[in-house]
Amino acid sequence: MIRLENISWSSGERIILDDVTLEIASGSYAVLMGSTGCGKTTLLEILCGLRRPTRGRVWLDEVDVTDLEPRERGIGYVPQDLALFPGLRVREQIGFALKLRGKPAGARVKELAEELNIAALLDRLPDGLSGGEKQRVALARALAAEPRLLLLDEPLSALDEAMRGEASAMLKRLQQQHALTVLHVTHSTAEAQELASVRLRMVTGRITVESPDLRGA
């Protein structure tokens, strides 16, 4: 479960997030829609610990994680630019979070590579991958440490129309198979209609609910 209590964040005098209070039930596939610059990515970064809110608290599964480091939150995050490391091969990308935690990576890397159909790419560098392949590597890396929550920032925006349907089906399958709570940011109403069990909209730093599965303000 995700619970945000009175989350605000400002940049100078500009208010980016304005008193966001929101609860998303465990196992939901929530899609947050909104135009560029409305605060969607800032909200994801606060959830995963890359930014600290100016005010408010972040709760995950009844634990207050506001003061925890990103690696302590049990979150998988796929940013819009995917943030793959240019000098690491695919197997090293996937196993990166596990190695940071001092855990063995080999078996988990192989398992995820097979699940995401990238086993043949394990010795490749990112420059040799297509857009769809890079996305699968980034997803595998986010899932490697078995997160409770998966945050996706515009995960389909870089894909052409022919690949979006396949990628949408993959995201829904991963959410169900890994029993994840997902928060997926997009500007696309079509993505929300196809994927979401919970639809949210952000306008000028505030969230409204477009489906009845949660409470928000």
C-alpha positions in Angstrom: 0.0 0.0 0.0 1.1 3.6 -0.7 -0.1 6.4 1.6 0.9 10.0 1.1 0.0 12.5 3.8 0.0 16.2 2.9 3.0 16.0 0.5 4.2 19.3 -0.7 7.4 20.2 -2.6 8.6 23.6 -3.8 11.4 24.9 -6.0 12.2 28.4 -4.9 8.8 30.2 -4.9 7.2 27.8 -7.3 4.9 25.1 -5.8 5.3 21.8 -7.6 3.3 19.6 -5.3 0.5 21.1 -3.2 -0.7 19.2 -0.2 -1.1 15.8 -1.9 -2.9 13.2 0.2 -3.5 9.8 -1.4 -3.9 6.1 -0.7 -3.3 3.3 -3.2 -4.2 -0.2 -2.2 -1.7 -3.0 -2.4 -1.9 -4.9 -5.7 -3.3 -2.0 -7.6 -2.1 -0.8 -11.0 -2.4 2.9 -10.6 -1.9 5.2 -13.6 -1.2 8.9 -12.9 -1.9 11.2 -15.9 -1.0 14.8 -16.4 0.7 17.2 -18.7 4.5 17.8 -18.8 5.7 19.8 -15.8 2.7 19.3 -13.6 4.7 17.4 -10.9 4.3 13.7 -11.8 8.0 12.9 -11.9 8.6 14.9 -8.7 6.0 12.7 -6.9 7.8 9.5 -8.1 11.1 10.8 -6.9 9.7 11.6 -3.5 8.2 8.1 -3.3 11.5 6.4 -4.0 13.6 8.7 -1.9 15.5 10.8 -4.5 13.8 14.0 -3.2 12.6 14.8 0.3 9.2 16.5 0.6 9.0 20.1 1.8 6.2 18.9 4.0 4.3 15.6 4.6 5.0 11.9 5.1 5.4 8.9 2.9 4.1 5.5 4.1 4.6 2.1 2.4 2.8 -0.9 3.8 2.1 0.9 7.1 5.8 1.9 7.5 6.8 5.5 7.5 9.7 5.7 4.9 10.0 9.4 4.7 13.5 9.4 6.2 14.8 6.2 4.7 17.4 5.9 1.9 16.1 4.7 -1.5 17.7 1.3 -1.1 15.8 0.8 2.2 12.3 1.4 0.8 11.7 -1.8 -1.2 10.9 0.1 -4.4 11.8 -0.6 -8.0 12.0 2.5 -10.2 12.3 2.8 -14.0 12.9 6.5 -14.9 11.8 7.9 -18.3 15.4 7.9 -19.6 15.9 4.3 -18.2 19.3 5.4 -16.7 21.2 2.3 -18.0 24.9 2.4 -17.2 26.8 2.8 -20.5 29.8 0.7 -19.4 28.0 -2.2 -17.9 26.8 -5.3 -19.7 23.2 -6.4 -19.4 23.9 -9.0 -16.8 25.7 -6.4 -14.7 22.8 -3.9 -15.1 20.3 -6.4 -13.8 22.4 -7.5 -10.9 23.5 -4.0 -9.9 21.0 -3.5 -6.9 21.7 -7.0 -5.6 25.5 -6.5 -5.6 25.0 -3.2 -3.7 23.2 -5.2 -1.0 25.9 -7.8 -0.9 23.6 -10.5 -2.3 24.4 -13.1 -5.0 23.1 -12.0 -8.4 23.7 -14.9 -10.8 20.6 -17.0 -10.4 18.2 -14.0 -10.1 19.7 -12.3 -13.2 19.2 -15.5 -15.2 15.7 -15.9 -14.0 14.6 -12.4 -14.9 16.5 -12.5 -18.2 14.5 -15.5 -19.2 11.2 -14.1 -18.0 11.7 -10.9 -20.0 13.1 -12.7 -23.0 16.6 -11.0 -22.9 18.7 -14.0 -22.0 20.5 -13.7 -25.4 21.5 -10.1 -24.5 23.3 -10.7 -21.2 26.7 -9.9 -22.6 25.7 -6.9 -24.6 26.3 -3.2 -23.8 23.4 -0.7 -23.8 24.5 0.9 -27.0 23.9 -2.3 -28.9 20.2 -2.6 -27.8 17.0 -1.4 -29.3 14.6 0.8 -27.4 12.4 -2.1 -26.5 15.4 -4.2 -25.3 16.6 -1.3 -23.2 13.2 -1.1 -21.5 13.2 -4.8 -20.7 16.7 -4.5 -19.1 15.6 -1.5 -17.0 12.5 -3.5 -15.9 14.6 -6.5 -15.0 17.0 -4.3 -13.0 14.1 -2.7 -11.1 12.6 -6.2 -10.3 15.9 -7.8 -9.3 15.6 -7.0 -5.6 12.0 -8.2 -5.4 10.4 -4.8 -4.7 6.9 -4.4 -3.2 6.3 -1.3 -5.3 7.2 -0.5 -8.9 7.3 3.1 -10.1 7.3 3.7 -13.9 7.9 7.1 -15.4 6.5 7.3 -19.0 7.5 3.6 -19.7 5.9 3.5 -23.2 6.8 7.0 -24.5 9.9 5.9 -26.4 8.3 3.0 -28.1 6.7 3.0 -31.5 3.0 2.2 -32.0 3.7 -1.4 -33.0 5.6 -2.1 -29.8 3.3 -0.4 -27.3 0.6 -3.1 -27.2 3.2 -5.8 -26.5 4.9 -3.6 -23.9 1.5 -2.9 -22.2 0.7 -6.6 -22.0 4.2 -7.3 -20.5 3.7 -4.6 -17.8 0.4 -6.0 -16.8 1.7 -9.6 -16.7 4.7 -8.6 -14.6 2.5 -6.7 -12.1 0.3 -9.8 -11.7 3.1 -12.4 -11.6 5.2 -10.4 -9.1 2.2 -9.3 -7.0 3.3 -5.7 -7.3 1.7 -2.4 -6.5 2.4 -0.2 -9.6 2.3 3.5 -10.0 2.7 4.3 -13.7 3.1 7.9 -14.9 1.9 9.0 -18.3 0.3 11.8 -20.3 -1.7 9.2 -22.3 -5.4 8.5 -21.5 -5.2 5.4 -23.7 -2.5 3.9 -21.5 -4.6 4.5 -18.4 -7.7 3.0 -20.0 -5.7 -0.1 -21.0 -3.7 -0.7 -17.8 -5.2 1.0 -14.8 -7.3 -0.4 -12.0 -6.9 3.1 -10.5 -6.8 6.3 -12.6 -5.5 9.5 -11.2 -4.9 12.9 -12.7 -2.5 15.6 -11.6 -3.1 19.3 -12.4 -0.8 22.0 -11.1 0.5 19.8 -8.3 -2.8 18.4 -7.0 -4.3 15.0 -7.6 -7.8 14.1 -8.4 -9.2 10.5 -8.7 -10.9 9.3 -11.9 -11.8 5.8 -10.7 -13.3 4.7 -7.4 -10.7 2.3 -6.1 -8.9 4.7 -3.7 -9.2 7.9 -1.8 -7.2 11.0 -2.7 -7.2 14.7 -2.6 
